[in-house]
Structure formats: C-alpha cells, structure tokens
Amino acid sequence: MAIIVNLDVMMAKRKVSLNELSEKVGLTLANLSVLKTGKAKAIRFSTLDAICRALDCQPGDLLEFTSDPMEDDDE
C-alpha cells in the first residue's frame, strides 16, 4: 500500500505510550497496534480526529503517501 502510517513516530515525539494513547482516544490496544504497525486497511475520521487531538498534530503528520513502483507496473 502506498499510504504509510507514522503513528509510532508521533507517539515517540510526544513521549506518549500506547497505553496512554489508548486511554485518551478510547480505542483498544489491539486496534491502536494495528494502526501503529501499518496493517490497518482503513481509519475512521473520528478516530483520526481523536488521535490528532491527543497527540496535538495534523493528519499529515500521521499519514504519508509514497508511490509504490509495483502498483505502477500493474497499470
């Protein structure tokens, strides 16, 4: 996938643990872990909003687009 989730980077910059973030945003550790590892297929805007508020950041700080050469070959 060409979208990279930088949740772990923002958590490290803000010195926030997974447990702390889980409590602040009301998500389970398992769901946050899926996001953190980049294995999520989707994210709700309400979840993104809660994470941005908790980490005092912008959505662009958490999500990054990169061109995937393998997908470009399929076209």
Protein Blocks (a to p, Z undefined) as FASTA:
>chain_A
ZZdcfklmmmmmnopafklmmmmnopafklmmmmmnopafbdcfklmmmmmmmnopafkl
mpccdddfklmmmZZ
